[in-house]
Amino acid sequence: MRVLKKNLRGLTLKINFSEKPCVNRKERFMFFALPIVIIALLTMINITFFVYFRYINSSSHKRISALKQKISGYEKGINIKLSILKKIPYKKFKKEYYFYYSIARKKQLSWAKLFSEFEQILPDNVKLSMISPKVERSSVLLSISGEAKSKQAELKFIENLDKSKSFSSPFVEYESIDSGSQVLKFSISVRYRVGE
């Protein structure tokens, strides 16, 4: 602060060239403005965190609701399967289980044995194209597809199946004559007595 003093005939004149009044205003401005700026920054940071965590929570809630829907779907499926299981009589289930188990354990459904038996009863002019087994209670149901050169050859094959001790109840499911080759195509179902 610079003060100029001048004596003019006994009077002293003091002139102050400092910027103190302006400095006081700046200090007052800084005193009030700085906390306001800090509060505004903190508010912006809080709003940013709030929006961010709100977004994360909403996506988490969506995932949780999707998982709840999956769980309810699984529960419905389990309830349906339980109701089906409750309808199955235990004794029947146990009997079928032990039958399947005995076949698997003893390996009684031997393809080698089955083909050996077909070899004995299959006429020369009949050939098989597919054999599909289905295990049922005390026997195996075979679905057989094949071709015969004539109706007599097909009938001979069915007769041989009927006479065999290993097979029973042969039934013709489908037959047709191929117009080009004149071959009789057929599909037969027959029971195969396992272990006999």
C-alpha positions as CSV (number, residue, x, y, z in Angstrom):
1,M,0.0,0.0,0.0
2,R,1.4,3.3,-1.1
3,V,0.4,6.4,0.8
4,L,1.3,9.8,-0.5
5,K,1.6,12.5,2.1
6,K,1.8,16.1,1.2
7,N,1.8,19.1,3.5
8,L,0.0,22.1,2.1
9,R,0.2,25.0,4.5
10,G,-0.3,23.0,7.6
11,L,-2.8,20.6,6.1
12,T,-1.8,17.1,5.4
13,L,-3.3,15.4,2.4
14,K,-3.2,11.5,2.4
15,I,-3.9,9.8,-0.9
16,N,-4.2,6.0,-0.9
17,F,-3.4,4.3,-4.2
18,S,-4.1,0.7,-3.1
19,E,-6.7,-1.6,-4.6
20,K,-8.0,-2.7,-1.2
21,P,-11.7,-2.2,-1.8
22,C,-11.4,-4.4,-4.9
23,V,-9.4,-7.0,-3.1
24,N,-12.0,-7.1,-0.4
25,R,-14.6,-7.8,-3.0
26,K,-12.5,-10.6,-4.5
27,E,-11.9,-12.1,-1.1
28,R,-15.7,-12.0,-0.3
29,F,-16.4,-13.5,-3.8
30,M,-13.9,-16.3,-3.2
31,F,-15.2,-16.8,0.3
32,F,-18.7,-17.5,-1.0
33,A,-18.0,-18.8,-4.6
34,L,-15.4,-21.5,-3.7
35,P,-17.8,-23.5,-1.4
36,I,-20.6,-23.1,-4.0
37,V,-18.3,-24.5,-6.7
38,I,-17.2,-27.4,-4.4
39,I,-20.9,-28.2,-3.5
40,A,-21.8,-28.1,-7.2
41,L,-19.0,-30.5,-8.1
42,L,-19.9,-32.9,-5.3
43,T,-23.6,-32.7,-6.4
44,M,-22.5,-33.6,-10.0
45,I,-20.4,-36.5,-8.8
46,N,-23.3,-37.8,-6.6
47,I,-25.7,-37.5,-9.5
48,T,-23.2,-39.4,-11.8
49,F,-22.8,-42.2,-9.2
50,F,-26.6,-42.3,-8.7
51,V,-27.2,-42.7,-12.4
52,Y,-24.4,-45.3,-12.8
53,F,-25.6,-47.5,-9.9
54,R,-29.2,-47.1,-11.0
55,Y,-28.2,-48.5,-14.4
56,I,-26.3,-51.3,-12.9
57,N,-29.2,-52.1,-10.5
58,S,-31.7,-52.1,-13.3
59,S,-29.6,-54.5,-15.4
60,S,-29.1,-56.7,-12.3
61,H,-32.9,-56.7,-11.7
62,K,-33.5,-57.7,-15.3
63,R,-31.0,-60.6,-14.9
64,I,-32.6,-61.6,-11.6
65,S,-36.1,-61.5,-13.2
66,A,-34.9,-63.6,-16.1
67,L,-33.4,-66.2,-13.7
68,K,-36.7,-66.2,-11.8
69,Q,-38.6,-67.0,-15.0
70,K,-36.1,-69.8,-15.8
71,I,-36.5,-71.2,-12.4
72,S,-40.3,-71.1,-12.6
73,G,-40.1,-72.8,-16.0
74,Y,-37.9,-75.6,-14.5
75,E,-40.3,-75.9,-11.5
76,K,-43.2,-76.4,-13.9
77,G,-41.3,-79.0,-15.8
78,I,-40.3,-80.8,-12.6
79,N,-43.9,-80.7,-11.4
80,I,-45.1,-82.2,-14.8
81,K,-42.5,-84.9,-14.6
82,L,-43.4,-85.7,-11.0
83,S,-47.1,-86.0,-11.9
84,I,-46.2,-88.4,-14.7
85,L,-43.9,-90.4,-12.3
86,K,-46.7,-90.6,-9.7
87,K,-49.0,-92.1,-12.4
88,I,-46.6,-95.0,-13.1
89,P,-47.4,-98.0,-10.8
90,Y,-44.3,-98.8,-8.8
91,K,-44.6,-102.6,-9.2
92,K,-44.9,-102.3,-13.0
93,F,-42.0,-99.9,-13.1
94,K,-39.9,-102.2,-10.9
95,K,-40.7,-105.2,-13.1
96,E,-39.8,-103.4,-16.3
97,Y,-36.6,-102.0,-14.7
98,Y,-35.4,-105.4,-13.7
99,F,-36.2,-106.8,-17.2
100,Y,-34.2,-104.0,-18.9
101,Y,-31.4,-104.4,-16.3
102,S,-31.2,-108.2,-16.9
103,I,-30.9,-107.6,-20.7
104,A,-28.2,-105.0,-20.2
105,R,-26.4,-107.1,-17.6
106,K,-26.5,-110.5,-19.3
107,K,-26.3,-108.9,-22.8
108,Q,-29.0,-111.3,-23.9
109,L,-29.9,-109.2,-26.9
110,S,-26.9,-110.4,-28.9
111,W,-26.8,-109.2,-32.5
112,A,-24.6,-112.1,-33.5
113,K,-27.2,-114.6,-32.1
114,L,-30.1,-112.6,-33.7
115,F,-28.4,-112.6,-37.2
116,S,-27.5,-116.3,-36.8
117,E,-31.2,-117.0,-36.3
118,F,-32.2,-114.9,-39.3
119,E,-29.6,-116.7,-41.4
120,Q,-31.4,-120.0,-40.6
121,I,-34.9,-118.8,-41.5
122,L,-34.2,-116.3,-44.3
123,P,-35.1,-117.6,-47.8
124,D,-32.5,-117.0,-50.5
125,N,-34.6,-114.5,-52.5
126,V,-35.3,-112.3,-49.5
127,K,-32.9,-109.6,-48.2
128,L,-33.3,-107.4,-45.1
129,S,-32.4,-103.7,-45.2
130,M,-33.2,-102.6,-41.6
131,I,-33.8,-104.2,-38.2
132,S,-34.9,-102.0,-35.4
133,P,-35.4,-103.5,-31.9
134,K,-37.7,-102.1,-29.2
135,V,-37.5,-103.8,-25.7
136,E,-41.0,-104.6,-24.3
137,R,-41.6,-106.4,-21.0
138,S,-40.6,-110.0,-21.6
139,S,-39.6,-109.8,-25.3
140,V,-38.1,-107.5,-27.9
141,L,-40.3,-106.1,-30.7
142,L,-38.4,-106.1,-34.0
143,S,-39.3,-103.9,-36.9
144,I,-37.9,-105.5,-40.0
145,S,-37.8,-103.9,-43.5
146,G,-36.7,-105.8,-46.5
147,E,-37.2,-106.9,-50.1
148,A,-38.4,-110.1,-51.7
149,K,-38.3,-111.2,-55.3
150,S,-41.9,-112.5,-55.1
151,K,-44.9,-112.7,-52.8
152,Q,-44.2,-116.4,-52.2
153,A,-40.7,-115.6,-50.9
154,E,-42.2,-113.0,-48.4
155,L,-44.8,-115.5,-47.3
156,K,-42.1,-118.2,-46.8
157,F,-40.1,-115.8,-44.6
158,I,-43.2,-115.0,-42.5
159,E,-43.9,-118.7,-42.2
160,N,-40.4,-119.4,-41.1
161,L,-40.6,-116.6,-38.5
162,D,-43.9,-118.1,-37.2
163,K,-42.4,-121.6,-36.9
164,S,-39.2,-120.5,-35.1
165,K,-39.0,-120.8,-31.3
166,S,-37.2,-117.5,-31.1
167,F,-39.9,-115.5,-32.9
168,S,-43.6,-115.1,-32.5
169,S,-46.5,-113.1,-33.9
170,P,-45.1,-111.8,-37.2
171,F,-47.3,-109.1,-38.7
172,V,-47.0,-107.4,-42.1
173,E,-47.1,-103.6,-41.5
174,Y,-46.5,-102.5,-45.1
175,E,-45.8,-104.0,-48.5
176,S,-45.6,-102.6,-52.1
177,I,-44.2,-103.7,-55.4
178,D,-41.6,-101.4,-57.0
179,S,-42.8,-100.6,-60.5
180,G,-39.3,-100.5,-62.0
181,S,-37.6,-103.6,-60.5
182,Q,-40.8,-105.5,-59.7
183,V,-39.3,-106.2,-56.2
184,L,-41.7,-106.6,-53.3
185,K,-40.8,-104.2,-50.5
186,F,-42.1,-105.0,-47.1
187,S,-42.1,-104.0,-43.4
188,I,-42.8,-106.7,-40.7
189,S,-43.1,-106.5,-37.0
190,V,-42.2,-109.6,-35.0
191,R,-41.5,-110.5,-31.3
192,Y,-38.1,-111.9,-30.5
193,R,-38.0,-114.0,-27.4
194,V,-34.8,-112.9,-25.6
195,G,-32.6,-115.7,-24.2
196,E,-34.5,-118.6,-25.9
